[in-house]
């Protein structure tokens, strides 16, 4: 993994909106200024989309907005099939995949770490030297951060690699997260979803998307 101890002051924080399932949500994310759109290819997830559905949604994404495919312990042939059906720019692995598995697809990849006390993030990052970046998420039962924020003090200083911060981010806390961690990018899913008493997983709130992007840009200006 390349070394990038600190994001240059003039560089904007990249924004990934993940778990999109509807055309109007893709349009809202692009209009708000998202740098990347994430599709979940993990069947147990309520945000799951088939490769065929993702291919339909990707047609709405303009050039220079990255398409990220999220997988969890998926058989290699299924990842290859998704790559054949969808123009995925970056693969994102959230399960127990090792480096040999991740690199076999000859595409840039992100490796997710489920952060908890006792996890040596430096050792974890060193196990994936060719990863494009390290995505830090909260540890919960199952896979995915579950909309929970983890303890950012568990991130060691000087952690090598391009860091993508995830886990319970919202328009209200992302500014503090950027100030504290100074990640290369932030990744949000549940924090921009509609809610009526509880989160409507996979259904995005367009005002929350716009507010999240605005909060990131405001934080960038203050660093």
VEXDREN-65593 format. One record per atom (N, C-alpha, C, O): y negated, x, z. Coordinates in steps of 0.2 Angstrom, whole numbers, plus 5000, padded with zeros to 4 digits. Example, Ala and Ser with C-alpha at 12.3 -4.5 7.8 and 13.67 -1.06 7.14 Angstrom:
! residues 2
502850665039;502250625039;501650665039;501750715042;501150645035;500550685036;500050645039;499450675040;
***
This chain:
! residues 223
500650045000;500050005000;499450045000;499350095004;498950034996;498350074995;497950075001;497950025005;497550125003;497150125009;496550095007;496150115002;496250055011;495650025011;495350005018;495349945020;495250055022;495050045029;494549995030;494549965035;494049995025;493449945027;493249925020;493149965015;493049865020;492749835014;492049855013;491649855018;491849885007;491149905006;490649845008;490849795006;490149865010;489649815013;489449765007;489249715009;489349795001;489049754996;489649714993;489449674988;490249714995;490749674991;490849614995;490949605001;490849564991;490949494993;491649484996;492149514993;491749445001;492449425003;492749374998;492449324996;493349394996;493749344991;493949284995;494149295001;494049234991;494249174994;494849144990;494749134984;495349124994;495949094991;496049024994;496049025000;496048974990;496248904992;496948894990;497148894985;497348884995;498048874994;498348804995;498048764999;498948794993;499248734994;499048674990;499048614992;498748684984;498448634980;499048594976;499548624974;498948524976;499448484972;499148434968;499448404964;498448434967;498148384963;497648414959;497248464960;497548384953;497048404948;496348404951;495948454950;496148354954;495448354957;495348404962;494748424963;495848424966;495748474971;495648544967;495348584970;496048554962;495948614958;495248624956;494948674956;495048564953;494348564950;493848584955;493348614954;493948554961;493448564967;493448634969;492948664971;494048664970;494048734972;493748784967;493348824969;493848764961;493548814956;492748804956;492448854955;492548734956;491848724956;491448754962;490948774962;491848754968;491548784974;491448864974;491048894977;491848894969;491848964968;492449004971;492349064973;493048974972;493649004974;493849064969;493749054963;494049114972;494249174968;494949164966;495249194961;495349124970;496049124968;496349054971;496049024975;496849024967;497148964968;497848974970;498249014966;498148954975;498848964977;499248904977;499048844978;499848914974;500348854973;500948874977;501148934977;501248824981;501748834985;502448814982;502548764980;502848864981;503548854978;504048864983;504548894982;503948824989;504448824994;504648754996;504248724999;505148734993;505348664993;505248625000;505048565000;505448655006;505348625012;504548605014;504448565018;504148635011;503448625012;503148565010;503348545004;502748525013;502448465011;501948485005;501748435002;501748545004;501248564999;501648594993;501348624988;502348584993;502748614987;502548574981;502448514980;502548614976;502448594969;503048624965;503148684966;503348594960;503748624955;503448664950;502848664950;503748714948;503448754942;503148714937;502648734934;503448664935;503248614930;502548584932;502148584927;502548564938;501948534940;501348584941;500748574939;501548644943;501048694944;500748714937;500148734936;501248714932;500948734925;500448684922;500048704919;500548624924;500048574922;499348584926;498848584923;499448604932;498748614936;498448674934;497848674934;498848724932;498548794930;498048784924;497648824923;498248734919;497848724913;497148714915;496648724911;496948694921;496248674923;495948734926;495348734927;496248794927;495948854930;495648894925;496048914920;495048914925;494748954920;494949024920;495249044925;494749064915;494849144916;494549174922;493949144924;494849224925;494549264930;494649234937;494349254942;494949174937;495149144944;495949154944;496349134940;496149194949;496849214950;497249154952;497049114955;497949154949;498449114951;498949144955;499249194953;499049124961;499449154966;500049104967;499949044968;500649134967;501249094968;501549114975;501749174976;501649064979;501949074986;502749064986;502949004984;503149104989;503849104989;504049114996;503749165000;504649084998;504949105005;505649115004;506049065003;505949175004;506649185004;506949154998;507549124998;506649154992;506849114986;507349164982;507249224982;507849134980;508349174975;507949204969;507449164967;508049264968;507649294963;507649254956;507149264953;508149224954;508149184948;507649134948;507349114943;507549104954;507049054954;506349074954;505849044951;506249134957;505549164956;505449184948;504849174946;505949214945;505849224938;505749164934;505349164929;506049114936;505949044932;505249024933;504948994928;504949024939;504349004940;503849044936;503349024934;503949114936;503549164932;503549144925;503049154921;504049124922;504149104915;503749044914;503549034908;503748994919;503448934917;502648924919;502348894916;502448974923;501748974926;501449044925;501849094927;500849044922;500549114922;500249134929;499649134930;500749164933;500649184940;500349254939;500649294936;499749264942;499449334942;499749374948;499849434947;499849344954;500049374960;500549334963;500549274964;501149374966;501649344970;501449354977;501249404979;501649304981;501549304988;502149284992;502449234991;502449334996;503049324999;502949315007;502649355010;503249265009;503149245016;503749245021;503749225026;504349265018;504949255021;505149325024;504849365027;505849345023;506149405026;506249455020;506649495021;505849445014;505949485009;505749565010;505249575013;506149605008;506049675008;505649705002;505549664997;505449765002;505049794997;505449794990;505149784985;506049804990;506449814984;506549744981;506449734975;506549694985;506549624982;505849604979;505849584974;505349624983;504649604981;504449634974;504149614970;504649704973;504449734967;504849724961;504649744956;505449694962;505849684956;505549644950;505849644945;505049604952;504749554947;504249594943;503949554938;504049654944;503549694940;502949654940;502549654935;502749624945;502049594946;501749614952;502049624957;501049614953;500749624959;500949574964;501049514963;501049594970;501249554976;500949564982;500649624984;500849514986;500549514993;501149504998;501649464996;501149535003;501749525008;501349495014;500949525017;501649445017;501349405023;501649435029;502249445029;501249445034;501549465041;501349405045;500749385046;501849385049;501749335054;501549365061;502049395064;500949365062;500649415068;500849385075;500749325076;501149425079;501249405086;501249475090;501349525087;501249465096;501249525101;501949565100;502449525099;501949625099;502549665098;502649685091;503049725090;502349645086;502449665079;502049725078;501349725078;502349785075;501949845073;501649835066;502049845061;501049815066;500749805059;500749865055;500849865049;500649925058;500549985054;501249995051;501350015045;501749995055;502450005052;502649945047;502949965042;502449885048;502549835043;502249855037;502549845031;501649865037;501249885031;501549945027;501649945021;501749995031;502150055028;502750035025;502950075020;503049985026;503749965023;503649935016;504049925012;502949915014;502849885008;502249925005;501749905004;502449995003;501850035001;501550014994;501050034992;501949974990;501749954983;501449884983;501249864978;501349854989;501049784989;500349794988;500049844989;500049744984;499349744982;498949724989;498349744989;499249694993;498849675000;499349655005;499849635004;499049655011;499449625017;499049565019;498449565021;499449505019;499149445022;499349435029;499949425030;498849425033;499049415040;498949335042;498449305041;499549315045;499549245046;499849235053;500049285056;499749175056;499949155063;500749155063;501049135058;501049175069;501749165070;501849095073;501649075078;502249055069;502448985071;503248985070;503449025066;503548935073;504248915070;504248895063;503748855061;504748925059;504648905052;504248955049;504149015051;504048935043;503548985039;502948955037;502848895037;502448995037;501748975036;501448975043;501748965048;500748975043;500348975050;500348915053;500148915059;500448855050;500448795054;499748775056;499648735060;499248805053;498548785054;498248815061;497748795064;498648865063;498548905070;498148965069;498349005064;497648985073;497349045073;497749095077;497949075083;497849155075;498149205079;497649255082;497049245081;497849295087;497349335091;497149395086;497549435085;496549395084;496349445079;496349515082;496349565079;496349515089;496349585092;496949615091;497049675093;497449585089;498149615087;498149655081;498649695080;497649645077;497549685071;497249755073;496749765075;497749815072;497449875074;496949905069;496949885063;496449945072;495949975068;496250025063;496750055064;495950025057;496150075052;496850055049;497150095046;497049985049;497649965046;497649975039;497149955036;498050015036;498050025029;498149965024;498449925026;497849965019;497949915014;497349865013;496949865018;497349825008;496849775007;497149715012;497649685010;496749685016;496949635021;496649565019;496049565017;497149525019;496949455017;497049415024;497649415027;496549385027;496649345033;496749275032;496449245028;497249255036;497449185035;497549155042;497449195047;497749095043;497949065049;497449025053;497049055056;497348965052;496948915055;496148925054;495748905058;496048955048;495348965046;495048905044;495348855041;494348895046;493948835044;493248855043;493148915044;492848815040;492148825039;491848845046;491348885046;492048825051;491748835058;491948905061;491548935064;492548935059;492748995062;492749055057;492849115059;492749035051;492849095046;492249145046;492449205045;491649125048;491149175049;491249225054;491249285053;491549205060;491749245065;492249295063;492349345065;492749265059;493349305057;493149355053;493349415053;492649345048;492449395044;492049455047;492149515046;491649435052;491249485056;491749525060;491649585061;492249495063;492749535067;493249575063;493249635065;493549545058;494049585055;493849615048;494149665046;493349595045;493049615039;493649625034;493749675031;493949565032;494549575028;494249575020;493749565019;494749595016;494549595009;494549525006;494049505002;494949485009;494949415007;495149365013;495449385018;495049305012;495249255017;495649195013;495549185007;496149165016;496549125013;496549055018;496749065024;496449005014;496348935018;496848885015;496848885009;497148845019;497448785016;497348725021;496948685019;497648725027;497548665031;496848655033;496548595034;496448705033;495748705035;495248665031;494748655032;495548655025;495148615020;495448555017;495348525012;495948525022;496248465020;495948405023;495648415028;496048345020;495848285023;496248275029;496748295030;495848235034;496148215040;495948145042;495348135042;496448105044;496248045047;496748035053;497248005053;496548075059;496948075065;497348135064;497448175069;497648155058;498048215057;497948235050;497748205046;498148305049;498048335043;498448305038;499048285039;498148285032;498548265026;498748325022;498348345017;499348345023;499548415020;499548405013;499848355010;499248455009;499248455002;498648414999;498548414993;498248375003;497748335000;497048365002;496948365008;496748394998;496148435000;495448385000;495448344997;495048415005;494448375006;493848425002;493748475004;493548394997;493148434993;492548454997;492248514995;492248415002;491748435006;491848495010;491448545011;492548495013;492748555017;492848615013;492648665015;493048605007;493148665002;492448695001;492348755002;491948654999;491248684998;490948715004;490648765004;491048685010;490848705016;491148775018;490848825021;491748785017;492148845018;491848895014;491748955017;491848885008;491548935003;490848955005;490649015005;490448915007;489748925009;489748965015;489349015016;490148955020;490248985026;490449065025;490149105028;490849075020;491049145019;490449175016;490349235018;490149145011;489549185008;489049195013;488749245013;488949155018;488449165023;488649225027;488149265029;489249225029;489549285033;489449345029;489249395032;489549345023;489449405019;488749435019;488649495019;488249385019;487549405019;487349445026;486949485026;487749425031;487549445037;487849515039;487649545044;488349535035;488749595037;488349655034;488549715035;
***
